[in-house]
Amino acid sequence: MNITHRPVLLAEAVTALTNGPLIQQQITNQNILVIDGTFGRGGHTSALLKQLPTSARMISFDKDLDAIAVAKQINDPRLTIVHDSFARMDQYALAESVDGILLDLGISSPQVDEAHRGFSFRREGPLDMRMNTDQGVTAAEWLEQAPQEEITHVIKTYGEERFAFQIAKAIVAKREEGLSPKTTTQLASLVASVVRTREAGQDPATRTFQALRIFVNRELEDLELGLKAALKLLKPGARLAVISFHSLEDRIVKQFFQAHAKVEIPRGLPVREKDLPQSALEIIGRVKPSDAEIAENPRARSAIMRVAEKRMGAFI
């Protein structure tokens, strides 16, 4: 099967980073370094490389071995490929050494469409869901041993599923019969038997599968660590762009940007405005896909990109 991946907000992401004042001022500087936190299938990485000078460097991360295999086919001496989570990007670059960072938090089309990965409730496959198949437990393994209360918590918290208790109860009941779900369609059918109502056009298993994927891959924990690492690595004047695909991710990004775009001063201190320390970030804006992009790629419809710039003399 020939599966392609269409990067979301491609032109907008490249513009957000390369039009930042720092890269524009340093376009001939040999020390330009840009990070793509999720290589995926290389859409954003390749587009950014086209806009960067021949003296620039780029580091692209991915936890997925299939993505790493694709990345290694790119013959560009400027590009370094790292099989790791962007949460640990500060182990691969120095503080205030990076001119732009892109975090694309979405799951790639091949991950969804290749049945053996276990991400899709529409395709029969093993219930795996790991981005990095070299480590961690599969979704099936976790469901086979997790307490009902923990399953409820995960599905409710990461899937925002109002039927989380009923789903967890059904999973445990099947497990006690020796029929714990081992495949994607087994779990999807089990969820559908419990979730009787759902938003128009949404499969009953959508929220449960989202929750398990986020939990198995520690996606929200990685996002929080990655944002902190990015703030440390960015040079003053450099930009951070983050593309998210659901409210849980976007809320974390929004709150992080807002928290670092202001400086909290204890009440009652005699501090003049001109003496206040500089906040770490300036929020540049929020971008959503155009109607044309959504028509061409329906998976883009929920995407939001938030962009911030590290201030000169930032207070961190």
Secondary structure by P-SEA (a helix, b strand, c coil): cbbbbbbcaaaaaaaaaaacaaaaaacccccbbbbcccccccaaaaaaaaaccccbbbbbbbccaaaaaaaaacccccbbbbcccccccccccccccccbbbbbccccccccccccccccccccccccccccccccccaaaaaacccaaaaaaaaaacccccaaaaaaaaaaaaaaaccccccaaaaaaaaaacccccccccccaaaaaaaaaaaaaaaaaaaaaaaaaaaaaccccbbbbbbbccaaaaaaaaaaaaaaacccccccccccccccccccccccbbbbbcaaaaaaccccccbbbbbbbbcccccc
